[in-house]
Amino acid sequence: MKVKVFLLAPSNKIKGEAGENLNIIDKMGVELIETERVKLEEIQEAIQNSDLIIDAILGTGLQGKVTGLKAKIINLINATGKEVVAIDVPSGLDADTGKIVGPCIKATHTITLALPKIGLLLFPGASYAGKVMVEDIGIPPCLLKNDKIKTNMVTQEIVKSLLPLRAAYSHKGSFGKVLLLAGSVGMTGAAYLASEAAMRSGAGIVVLGIPRSLNQIMEVKLTEVMTLPLAETKKQSLGEDAEETILKLMKDFSVLGIGPGISREIETQRLVRKIIEKSNIPLVIDADAIYALSKDVSLLKKVKVPLVITPHPGEMAKLTNKDIDYILDNQLDITRKIAQEFGIIVVLKGARTIIANKEGEAYINVGDNSGMATGGSGDVLTGIICSLVAQGTDSFSAAIAGVYIHSLAGDLARDLKGERGMIAGDILSQVPQAFLNLE
């Protein structure tokens, strides 16, 4: 195997540990070439004739756009389509944000040091990193677990530690009661997916509150989930006359999930806001209920119970009065900001779902499954989170674990159906297996 090392700085200016390592490889007989002393064509020829390219041009200290000779070399490497291993981060990638503002190495693999970098987990950076591997370089563990590190990657080990215990001598009351307000005409599927997911995630009892005229449909559709016919609007969505019944019922439940498929009818939206404000049990808010909140965001500060919202980028844009491009470009910052500003738990859904709490602690779940981008997928997630809260998990832990389990169920569904053909029901069907894989 023949190795060539191209130096993008004069060798006599490379000092410290880098200088020591340069001296070592020089004594090993590795060919060293200073790029400033050769023509670009010679560099290009070497790149084209390589079987493997190691990118160690720039590291985590990048600021701004890569220019000059470095930019030209990055473009030459990308043009070859060769296998590229980046060290720590692909050169040109902002390690803190994942943003790409100029030429950037398109790596097939990234060997990152000590801890994963945020920029490798968030898009567009994630699409430049390839397969990411974390390698230990001897940094003391106490430094890696520093409380000042507020951003984490969701891992199987973390999720295992968050799952509620299930004692052998338990009964159905031991695992909590979920109340879901969901569904409207044309949207009964959302109600089914959310309530069935709650049941399949281990809740002892799940009750679905549904517009009265749709109850018969859900009685046929659901077996283990109980249904509760409620007052409705003329357009077959939940009506304000259901408020008193819901508020009386809540005291007997462990958690209230609200939003999947409830519609954007004005009367229904008013009901949603009233229930959220008056709730005395933990809340999980999704879909159309998030839309209701966007009409009066100040309501979030009035809630006295643990609250989880699960917006996708479009819903987050509506909630924050920002355009969707801003949300996509600032996913981590906006998730953390909303969580801290309103003292709630925010789950911003996407290929890299981000979960943040009021303390500014954030978790990033890595998922690369386009099959998850299908109608009803978010309803399944709502049911899973509700179920975990009902079983005694705190709302932040339930959100973290719920996102991971939802993603894992999606991966299991992909193995059976493929990304193009899978639907939300396939994700739902794999929720029990996802839990089994963890346990």
N, C-alpha and C positions, 0 to 999 in steps of 0.2 A: 504494500500500500504506500503510495507516494502522497505526501502532504505538502501543500504550499500555504504559507501565511502571508497575506497582504496587509501591511501596516498602513493605516490611514493617518499616522503621525510619524514624524522622524524618530528613529529608534533612540537617539540620544536625549529625547525629551520625555521618554516613557520612564517614569520614576516609581518608587515605592514597591508595593507587592507586584504590580503589573510589570515593573522593570525586572524584578527577580524572576518572575515566570518567563519573561522574554529571554532572559539569560539562560534559563534551563533549557528551553526548546532550541535555542541557538546551539548549545553544547550537544544536544541530541542529534544535530545535523539536519534539522528541519529547515527547508528553504524559506528565507525571509525576504520579502520584497516590499520596499517602500513605494507606495502608490504615486507619490509626487515625483519619483524618478523614472517612471515608465509611462508609455503611452496608454491611453484608454483602451486602444485596440488589443493590447497585450493582456490587460485585465479581462476584457471581454472574451478573448480566446480561452483563457484559463478557466473562466466560469463555464463556458460552453463545453469544455472537455472534462469537467468534473462529474463524478458520480454522486457526490454529497457536498453540500455547501453548509458551513457553519457560520451563522450570523452572530457576530459579537461586535458590530460596528458601534452601536449606541446602547445605553442602558436605561435605567429608570429616571435618570436625571434630565431627560429630553425636555426642552422648553421651546415651543414654537415649531415652525416648519423646517424640515431638513432641506438644505440647499447645497449647491456646489458639487464637488466631486462625490461626496457621500450620497447625494440624491441620484447622481448618474449611476453609481454602482448599484444602488438599491433597484433602480429600474432595469439594469442589465440582469440582475439576479432573477427578478420576477419574470422577465421576458423568456428565460430559458425553460421554465416549467420544471426545473430540477427539484429533487427532494432537498428541503432546507430545514435545518435545525437551528432555532433561535435560542440564544442563551439569555435567560431571565425574561426578556420581552422582545418581540420582533422590533427591529430598529425602525423608528418612525412612529411607533404607537405610544400614545400618552398612557403611562402605566396607572395613573390615578383615575382616569375617566373612560378610557377605551376609545377616545376620539382620534380620528385620523385627519390631520390638517395638511398633509403633503405626501411625498413618496414614503411608502412603508413596506417592509419585507412581508411577503405572503408566505408564512412558514407552514410546513407540513407538521412539524412538531415544535413545541416550546418547552425547554427545560428551565423552569423557573425556580429560584433559589429561596429556600426557607419557608416562604408562605406564598400562596397564590396572590397575584396582583389584581386589583379591581379591574384594571383595563383589559385583562385577559378574559374576564368573565362577562363583561358587558359588551353589547354590540355598539359600533361595528368592529371594535377591537377583537372580539371573540372569533370573528370570521377570518382574521389574519393570523391567529395564534395556532391553528391546527389542533392537534392533540396535545394537551397540557399535562406535564408531569412535574410534580413538586419534589425537589431534592434537598436533603439536609446538607448544610455546609458547616455545621458545627456551632451555629448560633445557640446560646444557652436557652433552654425551654422557657425559663422564667421571663425572658424578654419577648418571646413569641406569644405568651399568654397575658401580656400587659393589658391592664384594664383600659388603657388609652386607645387600644385598637378597637374601634367601634363597628367595623365591617367584617362580616364572617361569611364563609361559604357553607351552605347546608350540606352535611355529610350523613351517611348512613349511621355512623356512630352517634352523632348528635341526636338524630331522630329517635334512635333506639332508647336513648336516655330520657326522652320526653314522653314516651307512650305511657298511658295510665296502666297500672297493674290490674289484673283480673284474678281475684281470689277464687279458689275452688268452691267456697261455701257461699257464693254470691247468689242473688236473685235479680229479677229484671229491674227492680227498684234501685239496685246497687249501681247501675250503669246510666242513670240519669234519664230525664225526659226532655225530648226536643219538641218544641212547637215551631212549625214552619208556616208562614203566611206566603202563599205563592199561587201562581196561576191566574189565568183569565181566559176568555174565549179565544181559541186559537193558540193558547200558550199552556195547555195542560201538560205538555211534555216537560216543560221546565219544572213544574211542580212535582211530577213523577220522578225525574232524575235527582232532584235535590233531596226529596224525602226518602227515596230508596237508598241513596248514597249514605244518608245519615243512619239508616237501619243497618246497612252492610258494613258500616264502620264501627259497630259495637254498641250503639245506644240501646238502652233497655226498652224504651218506648218512644215512638215517633208519632206525632199527631199533625196532620196537614189541614190547615185552615184554608178553605176553598170557597169561591162564590157558590151560593146555594144551588143555582141551576146546573152547575158543573159537577156537583157531588156524585151523581149517579155514574158519570163517566169514570171518576176516580175510584169509586167503589169497585168497579170492574177491573180497573188497571192495577190497583194496589191490593195486596193481600195482608201482609204483616203490618203495614202502616195504617193507622186509624185515620179516618177523615172527619172533618168538622165543617158542616155546611154553615156558611155565614151570610149575613145580609150583603146584598150586591147592588151595583148600579144598573141602569137600564141597558148598559153595554156589557153586562156580565163580567164585571170586575168587582173587587172588594169595595163595599160602600161604607160611608161614614157611620151608618147605623150599627156596624159591627164593632165599633170601638168599645162599648161597654162590656160586651161578651168577651172580647179579647183581653181587656184589662183584668177582668175577674178571673179568667183562666190562668193568666201568667204566673200567679203566685204558686201554682202547683207544678211549674216547669223549671228546668235547670238552665235553659237557654232559649232565645228567640231568634230564629233566622227569618229574614224578611227581604223580599225583592224579586226572586226568580219568576219572570213572566207575569208580574202583577199588573202590567200595563202602565201607560202614562196618562190615563184618564184623570182629569183635574180632581174629581172627588176622591179617587183612590189615592192620589198623591197627598191630599190633605190628611186622609186617614193615616197614611204612612208616617207623616211628620208628627202627628199627635201620639201615635204609638211609640215612636222612637223617643220622644221627649219624656213620656210618662213611664217608660219601661223601668221595672225594678229588678230585672234579671239581665245577665250578659246578652249582648246583641251581636249578630253577624249580619251585615248589611251588604246587599249585592244588587246588581242590575238596575231595574227600574226604581228601586228604593234609593239608590245612589243619585239617580236623576232627580228624585223628589228632594233630596238633601241639597242638590245644586241650586235649588230655588231659594234656599235659606240656610246657607252654610253655617251661620252663627248658631244654629241648633246644635251643632256638634259640641259646642262648649257648655251646653245645658245638660247634657247627658251625664248621669251620675253613676253609671255602671260600665264595666269593661266593654269596649266597643271595637269591633273589627269591621273595616270596610274593604271590599275586594274589587276595586275598579280595574277595567282594562284601560289602555292609554286614552281612548276616546272619552270614556267616562271621567277619567282624571282631568282631561282637558276641560270638560264641562264644569267639573267641580271647582277648578282653580281659575277658570276664565282665561286659560292660556290656549294657544293653538297646539295641535297635536304634535307638530314637529318639535316644538319646544319641549314637550313632555318626553318624546323619544330621545332627544339629545341630552336630557338632564334627569334621567329616570331615578338614579340613586338620590340625587339632591332633593328632588321634588317629593319623593316618597318620605324621606327623613324629615323634610320641612313640614309637611302636612301632619305627620305623626306627632311632632313636637309642638306645633302650633296649637293643635286641638286636643292634645293629650290622649290620643287614640292609637290603635294598631292599624297600619295600612299595609295592604297586600296589593302591590301593583303587578298585575298579571302580564305575562309575556313569555318569550323564549327564555328570558332570564327574569323570572319572577323575583321581586324584591319585597321583603317583609321588614317593616321598621316599627319601633315603639316610641313612646313619649320621651324616653331617655336618649334617643338618637341611636340606639343599637339597631344595626341593620344586618339582615341575612340575605344572601343571594343564592337562589336555587338554579343550578345549571341544568338546562334541558334543551336538547336539540331534536325536537320531534314535531315536525310540521303537522302531523296528524292531530295534535292537540288543538290546532286552530280550527275548531269545528263547533257549530251551534250546539249549545247545551253543556259543553265542557266545563264552563264556569259554574253551572248549576250543581254539577257533581262535586266540585271543590267546596261550594258553600255547605253542602250536606255533610261532607267529611269534617270540616272545621266545627260545625255545630255539634256533631256527634262527639268529638274529642273534648269540647268544652263541657258537654253534658256529663261526660265520664269523670270529670274532676280536673282536667288539665287546665292550667291557666290560659287565658286567651292568646297571649303572645306565643307560648309554646304550642298551642293548638294550631295556630296559623302556620308556624314553621313546619311542624310535623305534617299538617294537612296538605300543604303545598308539595312537600316531598313525596308523600304517599300518592297524591293525585298524579304527579309526574311519573312515578314508578308504575302506577297502573296504566298510564298511557303508553309507556315503553313496552309493557307486557302485551297490551292490545296491538301495538305495532308489530310485534313478533308474530302475531296470529293473522292480522288483517292487512298489514302494510300501512304506510303513512297516508297514501292517497285514499284508501278505501275505508279506513276506520272512522267510526262515528262516536258520539258521546256515550251511547249505550254500550259500546265496546269497552270504553274506559271504565264505566260503572261495573261491568261484569268482572273486571280484573281487580277491583278494589280489595276483595277478600284475599286474593293471592298476593297482593302487594303487602298487606299486613302479615301474611304468613311468611313471606320472604324475610321480613324484619324480625320475626319472632322465632 
